[in-house]
Amino acid sequence: MYKTLMTMLLLFSINAFAGKAHHHGEGQMDITMEGKKLVIKFLFAGHDVFGFETVNETEKQKKKVKEVRESFEDFKTIIDMGDNCDPKKFKTRLEASEEKSSKANKRKAHASLEVRYEYECDKSPGEIKVLLFKKFPSVEKIEARWLLPNDQGQLDLDSKNNSLLLN
């Protein structure tokens, strides 16, 4: 039953973000835990993390994409998990999706970034602080959702309210 709920949450969250209108300044964070495995997934519009919307076409854009990925690899500047969990895996995925432009119904490719962290935790992480607002000031708000064995919920985070207390 728990696996089904976790799968549904992940599918819902991915589809919900994909179906949303393109909003600058907003990101998404999904947290799931099964056994000792904790997964945190972020999803951002390219403009908010790269500074541009189109897919990386120029050398300057490709360099910026590399820099952003390296920033997310330095996970301790992105998320503070305290001492309850050990990082195990890190993965980023850059995607380009097409959106219809209102001008002459032209299609335009927009970049997005998905970041996935996997941790091994002996117990619920307790408090999670999201620190990425300092590195990426264009990200003004993150919709955080979580599904843990003993807790579930949703909370909007920003630079002033950047902590989740999980059971």
KEKENU-873116 format. One record per residue: residue number from 0; residue in three letters; x, y, z of N, C-alpha, C in turn. Coordinates in steps of 0.1 Angstrom, whole numbers. Layout:
! KEKENU-873116
{NUM "ALA" {X Y Z} {X Y Z} {X Y Z}}
...
This chain:
! KEKENU-873116
{0 "MET" {8 -12 0} {0 0 0} {9 13 0}}
{1 "TYR" {19 13 9} {28 24 9} {35 27 -4}}
{2 "LYS" {40 16 -11} {46 18 -24} {37 24 -34}}
{3 "THR" {24 20 -33} {14 25 -43} {12 40 -40}}
{4 "LEU" {11 44 -27} {9 58 -24} {21 66 -28}}
{5 "MET" {33 61 -26} {46 68 -29} {46 70 -45}}
{6 "THR" {43 60 -52} {43 61 -67} {33 71 -71}}
{7 "MET" {21 71 -66} {11 80 -69} {15 94 -67}}
{8 "LEU" {22 97 -55} {26 110 -52} {36 115 -62}}
{9 "LEU" {46 106 -65} {56 110 -75} {50 113 -89}}
{10 "LEU" {41 105 -93} {35 107 -106} {26 119 -106}}
{11 "PHE" {19 121 -95} {11 133 -94} {19 146 -94}}
{12 "SER" {30 146 -87} {38 158 -86} {45 161 -99}}
{13 "ILE" {50 151 -106} {56 154 -119} {46 159 -129}}
{14 "ASN" {34 152 -129} {24 157 -139} {18 170 -135}}
{15 "ALA" {17 173 -122} {12 186 -118} {22 197 -122}}
{16 "PHE" {34 195 -121} {44 205 -125} {44 207 -140}}
{17 "ALA" {44 196 -147} {44 196 -162} {31 203 -167}}
{18 "GLY" {20 201 -160} {8 207 -165} {6 222 -161}}
{19 "LYS" {14 227 -152} {13 241 -148} {17 250 -158}}
{20 "ALA" {12 262 -158} {17 272 -167} {31 275 -163}}
{21 "HIS" {39 281 -172} {53 284 -169} {53 296 -160}}
{22 "HIS" {57 294 -147} {57 304 -137} {72 306 -132}}
{23 "HIS" {77 318 -135} {91 321 -130} {90 323 -115}}
{24 "GLY" {101 319 -108} {102 321 -94} {97 309 -86}}
{25 "GLU" {91 299 -92} {85 288 -84} {92 275 -88}}
{26 "GLY" {94 267 -78} {99 253 -79} {91 243 -72}}
{27 "GLN" {95 231 -73} {87 220 -66} {97 211 -60}}
{28 "MET" {94 206 -48} {102 197 -40} {93 185 -35}}
{29 "ASP" {97 173 -39} {89 161 -34} {99 153 -26}}
{30 "ILE" {93 148 -14} {101 140 -5} {94 127 -2}}
{31 "THR" {100 116 -4} {94 103 -1} {104 95 6}}
{32 "MET" {99 86 15} {108 77 22} {101 63 23}}
{33 "GLU" {110 53 19} {106 39 20} {117 32 27}}
{34 "GLY" {114 25 38} {125 19 46} {135 29 50}}
{35 "LYS" {148 27 47} {158 37 50} {161 47 39}}
{36 "LYS" {155 45 27} {158 53 15} {149 65 15}}
{37 "LEU" {155 77 15} {148 90 14} {152 96 1}}
{38 "VAL" {142 100 -7} {144 106 -20} {139 120 -19}}
{39 "ILE" {147 130 -23} {143 144 -25} {145 148 -39}}
{40 "LYS" {134 153 -45} {134 156 -59} {130 171 -61}}
{41 "PHE" {138 179 -68} {135 192 -71} {132 194 -86}}
{42 "LEU" {123 203 -89} {120 206 -103} {119 221 -104}}
{43 "PHE" {127 227 -114} {127 241 -116} {126 245 -130}}
{44 "ALA" {120 256 -133} {121 262 -146} {135 267 -149}}
{45 "GLY" {139 265 -161} {153 268 -165} {157 283 -162}}
{46 "HIS" {148 292 -164} {151 306 -161} {155 308 -147}}
{47 "ASP" {149 301 -138} {152 304 -123} {166 299 -119}}
{48 "VAL" {171 289 -125} {184 284 -121} {195 287 -131}}
{49 "PHE" {192 288 -144} {202 291 -154} {203 305 -158}}
{50 "GLY" {192 312 -157} {191 326 -161} {186 328 -175}}
{51 "PHE" {182 317 -182} {177 317 -195} {166 306 -196}}
{52 "GLU" {157 308 -206} {146 299 -208} {149 288 -218}}
{53 "THR" {155 292 -229} {157 282 -240} {167 272 -236}}
{54 "VAL" {167 261 -243} {177 250 -241} {191 255 -244}}
{55 "ASN" {201 249 -238} {215 254 -239} {219 253 -253}}
{56 "GLU" {220 264 -260} {223 265 -274} {237 271 -276}}
{57 "THR" {241 281 -268} {254 287 -270} {264 281 -260}}
{58 "GLU" {277 284 -263} {287 280 -254} {286 286 -240}}
{59 "LYS" {281 298 -239} {279 305 -226} {268 298 -219}}
{60 "GLN" {257 294 -226} {246 287 -219} {251 273 -214}}
{61 "LYS" {259 266 -222} {264 253 -219} {273 254 -206}}
{62 "LYS" {281 264 -206} {289 266 -194} {281 269 -182}}
{63 "LYS" {270 277 -183} {261 280 -172} {254 267 -167}}
{64 "VAL" {250 259 -176} {243 246 -172} {253 238 -164}}
{65 "LYS" {265 237 -168} {276 229 -161} {278 235 -147}}
{66 "GLU" {279 248 -146} {280 255 -133} {269 252 -123}}
{67 "VAL" {257 252 -129} {245 250 -120} {245 235 -116}}
{68 "ARG" {248 226 -125} {248 212 -120} {259 210 -110}}
{69 "GLU" {270 216 -111} {281 215 -101} {276 221 -87}}
{70 "SER" {268 232 -88} {262 238 -76} {253 228 -69}}
{71 "PHE" {245 221 -76} {236 211 -70} {244 199 -65}}
{72 "GLU" {255 196 -71} {263 185 -66} {269 188 -52}}
{73 "ASP" {271 201 -49} {275 205 -35} {263 206 -26}}
{74 "PHE" {257 194 -24} {244 193 -18} {243 200 -4}}
{75 "LYS" {254 201 3} {253 208 16} {250 222 15}}
{76 "THR" {251 228 4} {247 242 2} {233 243 -4}}
{77 "ILE" {227 232 -7} {213 231 -12} {204 227 -1}}
{78 "ILE" {207 217 6} {199 211 17} {207 208 29}}
{79 "ASP" {201 212 41} {207 208 54} {199 197 60}}
{80 "MET" {204 185 60} {196 174 66} {200 171 80}}
{81 "GLY" {210 178 86} {214 175 99} {223 162 98}}
{82 "ASP" {223 154 109} {231 142 110} {223 129 109}}
{83 "ASN" {210 130 106} {202 118 105} {203 110 93}}
{84 "CYS" {208 116 82} {208 109 69} {222 111 62}}
{85 "ASP" {226 100 55} {238 101 47} {235 101 32}}
{86 "PRO" {241 110 25} {238 111 10} {244 99 3}}
{87 "LYS" {236 93 -7} {241 81 -14} {242 84 -29}}
{88 "LYS" {232 91 -35} {232 93 -49} {228 107 -52}}
{89 "PHE" {232 112 -64} {228 125 -68} {227 124 -83}}
{90 "LYS" {216 131 -89} {214 130 -103} {207 143 -107}}
{91 "THR" {211 148 -119} {204 159 -125} {199 155 -138}}
{92 "ARG" {188 162 -143} {184 159 -156} {179 173 -162}}
{93 "LEU" {184 176 -173} {180 189 -180} {170 184 -191}}
{94 "GLU" {159 191 -191} {149 188 -201} {145 201 -209}}
{95 "ALA" {141 199 -221} {135 210 -229} {121 206 -232}}
{96 "SER" {112 214 -229} {98 211 -233} {93 223 -242}}
{97 "GLU" {84 219 -251} {79 230 -260} {66 235 -254}}
{98 "GLU" {65 248 -255} {53 255 -251} {48 264 -262}}
{99 "LYS" {35 265 -264} {30 274 -275} {31 288 -270}}
{100 "SER" {37 296 -279} {38 310 -277} {25 317 -282}}
{101 "SER" {20 327 -275} {8 334 -280} {10 341 -293}}
{102 "LYS" {22 344 -296} {25 352 -309} {26 342 -320}}
{103 "ALA" {16 342 -328} {14 334 -341} {15 319 -338}}
{104 "ASN" {11 315 -326} {11 301 -323} {25 294 -325}}
{105 "LYS" {35 301 -324} {49 294 -325} {52 286 -313}}
{106 "ARG" {60 276 -315} {64 268 -304} {78 272 -300}}
{107 "LYS" {80 272 -287} {93 276 -282} {98 266 -271}}
{108 "ALA" {110 262 -272} {115 252 -262} {120 259 -249}}
{109 "HIS" {115 254 -238} {119 259 -225} {127 248 -217}}
{110 "ALA" {137 253 -211} {145 243 -203} {139 242 -189}}
{111 "SER" {141 230 -183} {138 228 -169} {149 219 -163}}
{112 "LEU" {150 220 -150} {160 212 -144} {154 203 -133}}
{113 "GLU" {157 190 -133} {152 181 -123} {165 176 -115}}
{114 "VAL" {164 177 -102} {175 173 -94} {170 163 -84}}
{115 "ARG" {177 152 -83} {173 141 -74} {184 137 -64}}
{116 "TYR" {181 137 -52} {190 133 -41} {185 120 -35}}
{117 "GLU" {193 111 -32} {189 99 -24} {198 98 -12}}
{118 "TYR" {191 96 -1} {198 95 12} {195 82 19}}
{119 "GLU" {203 77 28} {200 66 36} {199 72 50}}
{120 "CYS" {187 69 56} {183 74 69} {180 63 79}}
{121 "ASP" {185 64 91} {181 54 101} {167 57 107}}
{122 "LYS" {163 70 106} {150 74 111} {145 86 102}}
{123 "SER" {133 90 105} {128 102 98} {138 113 99}}
{124 "PRO" {140 121 88} {151 131 89} {148 143 99}}
{125 "GLY" {136 144 104} {133 155 114} {132 168 106}}
{126 "GLU" {142 176 107} {141 189 101} {150 189 88}}
{127 "ILE" {144 195 77} {151 197 65} {151 212 62}}
{128 "LYS" {163 217 60} {164 231 57} {168 232 42}}
{129 "VAL" {160 240 35} {163 243 21} {171 255 20}}
{130 "LEU" {184 254 15} {193 265 15} {195 271 1}}
{131 "LEU" {189 265 -9} {192 269 -22} {188 283 -26}}
{132 "PHE" {179 290 -18} {175 303 -21} {186 313 -21}}
{133 "LYS" {197 310 -14} {209 319 -14} {216 318 -27}}
{134 "LYS" {218 306 -32} {225 304 -45} {217 308 -57}}
{135 "PHE" {203 306 -56} {194 309 -67} {183 318 -63}}
{136 "PRO" {186 331 -62} {176 341 -57} {164 342 -66}}
{137 "SER" {165 338 -79} {153 338 -87} {143 328 -83}}
{138 "VAL" {147 318 -75} {137 309 -70} {131 315 -57}}
{139 "GLU" {119 320 -58} {113 328 -47} {105 319 -38}}
{140 "LYS" {99 308 -44} {90 299 -37} {92 285 -42}}
{141 "ILE" {91 275 -32} {91 261 -36} {79 255 -29}}
{142 "GLU" {72 248 -37} {61 240 -31} {67 226 -27}}
{143 "ALA" {67 224 -14} {73 212 -9} {61 202 -5}}
{144 "ARG" {63 190 -9} {53 179 -6} {61 167 -1}}
{145 "TRP" {55 160 9} {62 149 14} {52 138 17}}
{146 "LEU" {58 126 16} {50 113 20} {60 104 27}}
{147 "LEU" {59 103 40} {68 95 48} {59 84 55}}
{148 "PRO" {65 74 60} {57 63 67} {47 69 77}}
{149 "ASN" {51 79 85} {42 84 95} {38 99 93}}
{150 "ASP" {40 104 82} {38 119 80} {36 121 65}}
{151 "GLN" {27 131 62} {25 136 48} {20 150 49}}
{152 "GLY" {23 158 39} {19 171 39} {24 180 28}}
{153 "GLN" {21 192 28} {25 202 18} {27 215 25}}
{154 "LEU" {38 222 20} {41 235 26} {49 243 15}}
{155 "ASP" {45 256 14} {53 265 5} {65 271 13}}
{156 "LEU" {77 270 7} {89 275 13} {94 287 6}}
{157 "ASP" {101 295 13} {108 307 7} {120 310 15}}
{158 "SER" {127 320 11} {140 323 18} {139 326 33}}
{159 "LYS" {127 330 37} {125 333 52} {119 321 59}}
{160 "ASN" {111 313 52} {105 301 58} {110 290 50}}
{161 "ASN" {122 284 53} {129 275 45} {130 261 52}}
{162 "SER" {123 258 63} {125 246 70} {112 237 70}}
{163 "LEU" {114 224 69} {103 215 70} {106 207 83}}
{164 "LEU" {96 205 91} {97 196 103} {89 183 100}}
{165 "LEU" {96 172 98} {90 160 95} {90 150 106}}
{166 "ASN" {80 141 107} {80 131 117} {85 118 112}}
